[in-house]
């Protein structure tokens, strides 16, 4: 039954992506809306989603210990991802420009516009958002350090500029929500209902945004780039499976007190399709942004099929 719920949720997201895709194709909306919609999501609705979900949590010893272990295991997951990506690059003899984009897209997935709404839908009550946000914090620290270094061939941002990127409305909302939950402070019902419902629009706006991005890309020549398919296999199937097995073995061997929700969110976040922002960074730092676009297009389409599969495997995995 659980996998049916998962498939149902993913189909909802797929339909919403289709709405954005066809709305542009039939000129119901214009491409000029893309940047404005991205700003609306990233700076308003997503922070409200994070804040309202986290502020409603009841923190106890179990949740705190889970969060700390989860944070460490996310770094381990990124180390495994990077190892698989490096091995693939060496085995398949990538060119220099291809290597940089392949490594960056192997590491960084669409954990905001797709990951946050999906984790909230699959694991309601705020805990899905909590673990998704912790994963996002780790990913952000690596994106603006290691990610920029990879894409720029060493011409990286200063430490000050990288740190400034980490300080955004979403991290502020995360910290504010944690503080309110920790001190058991509740918003008045009028504000919690209003802000909560506005935050819930993130799932619809995010999927429409992804659809708008996909509408400007074409699948006609991606078959001529088998390395895109290799990345898709690695990112959507191989790496999540490796992380699933490795983390479950660590939990058993070292008796790590990690809940199934935290474990599931960790694995699911590693299975997200490629991050669209990497396309922008690749263009900014002189890497192959055309290849990056193909990565985003193909992995996003295929994730509609692979995400339910990963979730089904998670249901079978004993902890």
Buried (B, 14 or more C-beta within 10 A) or exposed (E): EEBEEBBEBBEBBBEBBBBBBEBBEEEEBEEEBBEEBBEBBBEBBBBBBBBBBBBBBEBEEEBEBBBEBBBEBBEBBBEBBBEBBBEBBEEEEBEEBBBBBBBBBBBBBBBBBBBBBBBBBBBEEBBBBBBBBBBBBBBBBBBBBBBBBBBBEEEBBEEEEBEEBBEBBBBEBBEBBBEBBEEEEEBEEEEBEBBBEBBBBBBBBBBBBBBBBBBEBEEEEBEEBEBBBBBBBBBBBBBBBBBBEBBBEBBEEEEBEBBEBBBBBBBBBBBBBBBBBBBEBBBEBEBBBBBBBBBBBBBBBBBBEBBBBBBBBBEEBEE
